């Protein structure tokens, strides 16, 4: 779930990628290491 939307339900591949990047930025802003984020 990203921004209240299930990523699997997004049909448009570009929008799906944008949501993933949005979540990545959120995790980085919280201070998580990028290695931990990408590993999961």
PDB file of N, CA, C, O and CB in Angstrom:
ATOM      1  N   UNK A   1       0.841  -1.190   0.000  1.00  0.00           N
ATOM      2  CA  UNK A   1       0.000   0.000   0.000  1.00  0.00           C
ATOM      3  C   UNK A   1       0.882   1.248   0.000  1.00  0.00           C
ATOM      4  O   UNK A   1       1.771   1.396   0.838  1.00  0.00           O
ATOM      5  CB  UNK A   1      -0.954   0.001   1.223  1.00  0.00           C
ATOM      6  N   UNK A   2       0.625   2.120  -0.933  1.00  0.00           N
ATOM      7  CA  UNK A   2       1.337   3.393  -0.999  1.00  0.00           C
ATOM      8  C   UNK A   2       0.293   4.482  -1.169  1.00  0.00           C
ATOM      9  O   UNK A   2      -0.501   4.439  -2.109  1.00  0.00           O
ATOM     10  CB  UNK A   2       2.391   3.417  -2.170  1.00  0.00           C
ATOM     11  N   UNK A   3       0.286   5.452  -0.276  1.00  0.00           N
ATOM     12  CA  UNK A   3      -0.674   6.558  -0.316  1.00  0.00           C
ATOM     13  C   UNK A   3      -2.117   6.046  -0.349  1.00  0.00           C
ATOM     14  O   UNK A   3      -2.979   6.652  -0.986  1.00  0.00           O
ATOM     15  CB  UNK A   3      -0.405   7.448  -1.539  1.00  0.00           C
ATOM     16  N   UNK A   4      -2.374   4.941   0.330  1.00  0.00           N
ATOM     17  CA  UNK A   4      -3.718   4.388   0.383  1.00  0.00           C
ATOM     18  C   UNK A   4      -4.149   3.632  -0.855  1.00  0.00           C
ATOM     19  O   UNK A   4      -5.315   3.257  -0.979  1.00  0.00           O
ATOM     20  CB  UNK A   4      -4.669   5.467   0.628  1.00  0.00           C
ATOM     21  N   UNK A   5      -3.213   3.399  -1.784  1.00  0.00           N
ATOM     22  CA  UNK A   5      -3.533   2.700  -3.036  1.00  0.00           C
ATOM     23  C   UNK A   5      -2.698   1.427  -3.113  1.00  0.00           C
ATOM     24  O   UNK A   5      -1.491   1.452  -2.874  1.00  0.00           O
ATOM     25  CB  UNK A   5      -3.270   3.615  -4.282  1.00  0.00           C
ATOM     26  N   UNK A   6      -3.342   0.326  -3.445  1.00  0.00           N
ATOM     27  CA  UNK A   6      -2.599  -0.924  -3.628  1.00  0.00           C
ATOM     28  C   UNK A   6      -1.810  -0.836  -4.935  1.00  0.00           C
ATOM     29  O   UNK A   6      -2.378  -0.576  -5.996  1.00  0.00           O
ATOM     30  CB  UNK A   6      -3.565  -2.164  -3.637  1.00  0.00           C
ATOM     31  N   UNK A   7      -0.496  -1.056  -4.847  1.00  0.00           N
ATOM     32  CA  UNK A   7       0.361  -0.963  -6.031  1.00  0.00           C
ATOM     33  C   UNK A   7      -0.053  -1.997  -7.081  1.00  0.00           C
ATOM     34  O   UNK A   7       0.024  -1.742  -8.283  1.00  0.00           O
ATOM     35  CB  UNK A   7       1.843  -1.160  -5.642  1.00  0.00           C
ATOM     36  N   UNK A   8      -0.496  -3.177  -6.607  1.00  0.00           N
ATOM     37  CA  UNK A   8      -0.876  -4.235  -7.535  1.00  0.00           C
ATOM     38  C   UNK A   8      -2.099  -3.843  -8.365  1.00  0.00           C
ATOM     39  O   UNK A   8      -2.296  -4.357  -9.466  1.00  0.00           O
ATOM     40  CB  UNK A   8      -1.154  -5.526  -6.773  1.00  0.00           C
ATOM     41  N   UNK A   9      -2.918  -2.934  -7.838  1.00  0.00           N
ATOM     42  CA  UNK A   9      -4.141  -2.532  -8.539  1.00  0.00           C
ATOM     43  C   UNK A   9      -3.902  -1.463  -9.605  1.00  0.00           C
ATOM     44  O   UNK A   9      -4.803  -1.158 -10.387  1.00  0.00           O
ATOM     45  CB  UNK A   9      -5.154  -2.024  -7.542  1.00  0.00           C
ATOM     46  N   UNK A  10      -2.696  -0.891  -9.644  1.00  0.00           N
ATOM     47  CA  UNK A  10      -2.403   0.150 -10.633  1.00  0.00           C
ATOM     48  C   UNK A  10      -2.069  -0.529 -11.959  1.00  0.00           C
ATOM     49  O   UNK A  10      -1.085  -1.262 -12.062  1.00  0.00           O
ATOM     50  CB  UNK A  10      -1.222   1.075 -10.158  1.00  0.00           C
ATOM     51  N   UNK A  11      -2.890  -0.278 -12.962  1.00  0.00           N
ATOM     52  CA  UNK A  11      -2.707  -0.938 -14.259  1.00  0.00           C
ATOM     53  C   UNK A  11      -1.573  -0.305 -15.058  1.00  0.00           C
ATOM     54  O   UNK A  11      -0.843  -1.003 -15.762  1.00  0.00           O
ATOM     55  CB  UNK A  11      -4.002  -0.885 -15.066  1.00  0.00           C
ATOM     56  N   UNK A  12      -1.427   0.997 -14.954  1.00  0.00           N
ATOM     57  CA  UNK A  12      -0.420   1.729 -15.739  1.00  0.00           C
ATOM     58  C   UNK A  12       0.979   1.484 -15.159  1.00  0.00           C
ATOM     59  O   UNK A  12       1.244   1.871 -14.021  1.00  0.00           O
ATOM     60  CB  UNK A  12      -0.740   3.256 -15.757  1.00  0.00           C
ATOM     61  N   UNK A  13       1.871   0.852 -15.917  1.00  0.00           N
ATOM     62  CA  UNK A  13       3.220   0.544 -15.395  1.00  0.00           C
ATOM     63  C   UNK A  13       3.987   1.784 -14.942  1.00  0.00           C
ATOM     64  O   UNK A  13       4.694   1.737 -13.935  1.00  0.00           O
ATOM     65  CB  UNK A  13       4.029  -0.177 -16.457  1.00  0.00           C
ATOM     66  N   UNK A  14       3.857   2.881 -15.665  1.00  0.00           N
ATOM     67  CA  UNK A  14       4.580   4.101 -15.292  1.00  0.00           C
ATOM     68  C   UNK A  14       4.106   4.616 -13.936  1.00  0.00           C
ATOM     69  O   UNK A  14       4.919   5.014 -13.101  1.00  0.00           O
ATOM     70  CB  UNK A  14       4.395   5.189 -16.368  1.00  0.00           C
ATOM     71  N   UNK A  15       2.795   4.610 -13.717  1.00  0.00           N
ATOM     72  CA  UNK A  15       2.260   5.073 -12.432  1.00  0.00           C
ATOM     73  C   UNK A  15       2.724   4.164 -11.300  1.00  0.00           C
ATOM     74  O   UNK A  15       2.983   4.629 -10.190  1.00  0.00           O
ATOM     75  CB  UNK A  15       0.718   5.128 -12.472  1.00  0.00           C
ATOM     76  N   UNK A  16       2.829   2.867 -11.583  1.00  0.00           N
ATOM     77  CA  UNK A  16       3.299   1.920 -10.580  1.00  0.00           C
ATOM     78  C   UNK A  16       4.735   2.247 -10.184  1.00  0.00           C
ATOM     79  O   UNK A  16       5.075   2.250  -9.001  1.00  0.00           O
ATOM     80  CB  UNK A  16       3.199   0.474 -11.107  1.00  0.00           C
ATOM     81  N   UNK A  17       5.570   2.522 -11.176  1.00  0.00           N
ATOM     82  CA  UNK A  17       6.968   2.884 -10.910  1.00  0.00           C
ATOM     83  C   UNK A  17       7.052   4.170 -10.103  1.00  0.00           C
ATOM     84  O   UNK A  17       7.878   4.281  -9.197  1.00  0.00           O
ATOM     85  CB  UNK A  17       7.745   3.038 -12.224  1.00  0.00           C
ATOM     86  N   UNK A  18       6.200   5.149 -10.425  1.00  0.00           N
ATOM     87  CA  UNK A  18       6.203   6.416  -9.701  1.00  0.00           C
ATOM     88  C   UNK A  18       5.839   6.183  -8.235  1.00  0.00           C
ATOM     89  O   UNK A  18       6.434   6.789  -7.344  1.00  0.00           O
ATOM     90  CB  UNK A  18       5.220   7.418 -10.351  1.00  0.00           C
ATOM     91  N   UNK A  19       4.875   5.318  -7.984  1.00  0.00           N
ATOM     92  CA  UNK A  19       4.479   5.018  -6.597  1.00  0.00           C
ATOM     93  C   UNK A  19       5.613   4.342  -5.842  1.00  0.00           C
ATOM     94  O   UNK A  19       5.848   4.641  -4.671  1.00  0.00           O
ATOM     95  CB  UNK A  19       3.226   4.121  -6.573  1.00  0.00           C
ATOM     96  N   UNK A  20       6.332   3.415  -6.518  1.00  0.00           N
ATOM     97  CA  UNK A  20       7.465   2.772  -5.862  1.00  0.00           C
ATOM     98  C   UNK A  20       8.532   3.795  -5.508  1.00  0.00           C
ATOM     99  O   UNK A  20       9.090   3.754  -4.411  1.00  0.00           O
ATOM    100  CB  UNK A  20       8.057   1.679  -6.758  1.00  0.00           C
ATOM    101  N   UNK A  21       8.823   4.717  -6.426  1.00  0.00           N
ATOM    102  CA  UNK A  21       9.824   5.753  -6.159  1.00  0.00           C
ATOM    103  C   UNK A  21       9.365   6.650  -5.014  1.00  0.00           C
ATOM    104  O   UNK A  21      10.172   7.061  -4.181  1.00  0.00           O
ATOM    105  CB  UNK A  21      10.089   6.596  -7.425  1.00  0.00           C
ATOM    106  N   UNK A  22       8.077   6.950  -4.975  1.00  0.00           N
ATOM    107  CA  UNK A  22       7.520   7.767  -3.908  1.00  0.00           C
ATOM    108  C   UNK A  22       7.758   7.104  -2.555  1.00  0.00           C
ATOM    109  O   UNK A  22       8.151   7.761  -1.591  1.00  0.00           O
ATOM    110  CB  UNK A  22       6.020   8.001  -4.136  1.00  0.00           C
ATOM    111  N   UNK A  23       7.517   5.806  -2.495  1.00  0.00           N
ATOM    112  CA  UNK A  23       7.733   5.072  -1.242  1.00  0.00           C
ATOM    113  C   UNK A  23       9.219   5.048  -0.885  1.00  0.00           C
ATOM    114  O   UNK A  23       9.574   5.185   0.286  1.00  0.00           O
ATOM    115  CB  UNK A  23       7.186   3.628  -1.355  1.00  0.00           C
ATOM    116  N   UNK A  24      10.081   4.876  -1.872  1.00  0.00           N
ATOM    117  CA  UNK A  24      11.522   4.873  -1.634  1.00  0.00           C
ATOM    118  C   UNK A  24      11.968   6.198  -1.019  1.00  0.00           C
ATOM    119  O   UNK A  24      12.739   6.217  -0.060  1.00  0.00           O
ATOM    120  CB  UNK A  24      12.283   4.609  -2.946  1.00  0.00           C
ATOM    121  N   UNK A  25      11.481   7.298  -1.576  1.00  0.00           N
ATOM    122  CA  UNK A  25      11.836   8.626  -1.068  1.00  0.00           C
ATOM    123  C   UNK A  25      11.346   8.793   0.371  1.00  0.00           C
ATOM    124  O   UNK A  25      12.055   9.344   1.213  1.00  0.00           O
ATOM    125  CB  UNK A  25      11.241   9.733  -1.971  1.00  0.00           C
ATOM    126  N   UNK A  26      10.130   8.316   0.647  1.00  0.00           N
ATOM    127  CA  UNK A  26       9.598   8.398   2.014  1.00  0.00           C
ATOM    128  C   UNK A  26      10.493   7.648   2.994  1.00  0.00           C
ATOM    129  O   UNK A  26      10.796   8.154   4.074  1.00  0.00           O
ATOM    130  CB  UNK A  26       8.168   7.832   2.071  1.00  0.00           C
ATOM    131  N   UNK A  27      10.911   6.458   2.623  1.00  0.00           N
ATOM    132  CA  UNK A  27      11.762   5.660   3.512  1.00  0.00           C
ATOM    133  C   UNK A  27      13.113   6.338   3.724  1.00  0.00           C
ATOM    134  O   UNK A  27      13.635   6.341   4.839  1.00  0.00           O
ATOM    135  CB  UNK A  27      11.964   4.246   2.938  1.00  0.00           C
ATOM    136  N   UNK A  28      13.679   6.908   2.670  1.00  0.00           N
ATOM    137  CA  UNK A  28      14.952   7.618   2.805  1.00  0.00           C
ATOM    138  C   UNK A  28      14.798   8.838   3.708  1.00  0.00           C
ATOM    139  O   UNK A  28      15.690   9.147   4.498  1.00  0.00           O
ATOM    140  CB  UNK A  28      15.481   8.044   1.423  1.00  0.00           C
ATOM    141  N   UNK A  29      13.661   9.533   3.591  1.00  0.00           N
ATOM    142  CA  UNK A  29      13.415  10.718   4.406  1.00  0.00           C
ATOM    143  C   UNK A  29      13.318  10.354   5.888  1.00  0.00           C
ATOM    144  O   UNK A  29      13.639  11.169   6.753  1.00  0.00           O
ATOM    145  CB  UNK A  29      12.133  11.421   3.948  1.00  0.00           C
ATOM    146  N   UNK A  30      12.879   9.139   6.173  1.00  0.00           N
ATOM    147  CA  UNK A  30      12.780   8.693   7.565  1.00  0.00           C
ATOM    148  C   UNK A  30      14.135   8.260   8.120  1.00  0.00           C
ATOM    149  O   UNK A  30      14.252   7.956   9.307  1.00  0.00           O
ATOM    150  CB  UNK A  30      11.785   7.542   7.679  1.00  0.00           C
ATOM    151  N   UNK A  31      15.148   8.233   7.274  1.00  0.00           N
ATOM    152  CA  UNK A  31      16.493   7.919   7.736  1.00  0.00           C
ATOM    153  C   UNK A  31      16.921   6.480   7.557  1.00  0.00           C
ATOM    154  O   UNK A  31      17.950   6.073   8.096  1.00  0.00           O
ATOM    155  CB  UNK A  31      16.604   8.264   9.144  1.00  0.00           C
ATOM    156  N   UNK A  32      16.152   5.700   6.810  1.00  0.00           N
ATOM    157  CA  UNK A  32      16.546   4.311   6.564  1.00  0.00           C
ATOM    158  C   UNK A  32      17.690   4.267   5.555  1.00  0.00           C
ATOM    159  O   UNK A  32      17.775   5.105   4.658  1.00  0.00           O
ATOM    160  CB  UNK A  32      15.341   3.478   6.053  1.00  0.00           C
ATOM    161  N   UNK A  33      18.565   3.281   5.715  1.00  0.00           N
ATOM    162  CA  UNK A  33      19.647   3.100   4.757  1.00  0.00           C
ATOM    163  C   UNK A  33      19.088   2.509   3.477  1.00  0.00           C
ATOM    164  O   UNK A  33      18.221   1.636   3.522  1.00  0.00           O
ATOM    165  CB  UNK A  33      20.757   2.197   5.336  1.00  0.00           C
ATOM    166  N   UNK A  34      19.572   2.975   2.338  1.00  0.00           N
ATOM    167  CA  UNK A  34      19.032   2.523   1.047  1.00  0.00           C
ATOM    168  C   UNK A  34      19.253   1.023   0.847  1.00  0.00           C
ATOM    169  O   UNK A  34      18.451   0.364   0.186  1.00  0.00           O
ATOM    170  CB  UNK A  34      19.682   3.307  -0.108  1.00  0.00           C
ATOM    171  N   UNK A  35      20.334   0.478   1.412  1.00  0.00           N
ATOM    172  CA  UNK A  35      20.584  -0.951   1.276  1.00  0.00           C
ATOM    173  C   UNK A  35      19.482  -1.769   1.947  1.00  0.00           C
ATOM    174  O   UNK A  35      19.062  -2.801   1.422  1.00  0.00           O
ATOM    175  CB  UNK A  35      21.946  -1.310   1.875  1.00  0.00           C
ATOM    176  N   UNK A  36      19.018  -1.308   3.102  1.00  0.00           N
ATOM    177  CA  UNK A  36      17.959  -2.029   3.815  1.00  0.00           C
ATOM    178  C   UNK A  36      16.638  -1.935   3.050  1.00  0.00           C
ATOM    179  O   UNK A  36      15.874  -2.899   3.011  1.00  0.00           O
ATOM    180  CB  UNK A  36      17.789  -1.468   5.245  1.00  0.00           C
ATOM    181  N   UNK A  37      16.373  -0.794   2.453  1.00  0.00           N
ATOM    182  CA  UNK A  37      15.121  -0.607   1.723  1.00  0.00           C
ATOM    183  C   UNK A  37      15.081  -1.513   0.493  1.00  0.00           C
ATOM    184  O   UNK A  37      14.093  -2.210   0.264  1.00  0.00           O
ATOM    185  CB  UNK A  37      14.950   0.869   1.308  1.00  0.00           C
ATOM    186  N   UNK A  38      16.142  -1.502  -0.287  1.00  0.00           N
ATOM    187  CA  UNK A  38      16.168  -2.261  -1.539  1.00  0.00           C
ATOM    188  C   UNK A  38      16.272  -3.758  -1.288  1.00  0.00           C
ATOM    189  O   UNK A  38      15.835  -4.548  -2.125  1.00  0.00           O
ATOM    190  CB  UNK A  38      17.329  -1.803  -2.408  1.00  0.00           C
ATOM    191  N   UNK A  39      16.837  -4.165  -0.164  1.00  0.00           N
ATOM    192  CA  UNK A  39      16.967  -5.595   0.126  1.00  0.00           C
ATOM    193  C   UNK A  39      15.598  -6.225   0.379  1.00  0.00           C
ATOM    194  O   UNK A  39      15.366  -7.381   0.026  1.00  0.00           O
ATOM    195  CB  UNK A  39      17.887  -5.817   1.343  1.00  0.00           C
ATOM    196  N   UNK A  40      14.692  -5.457   0.992  1.00  0.00           N
ATOM    197  CA  UNK A  40      13.382  -5.999   1.350  1.00  0.00           C
ATOM    198  C   UNK A  40      12.464  -6.018   0.222  1.00  0.00           C
ATOM    199  O   UNK A  40      11.319  -6.447   0.364  1.00  0.00           O
ATOM    200  CB  UNK A  40      12.773  -5.244   2.439  1.00  0.00           C
TER     201      UNK A  40
END
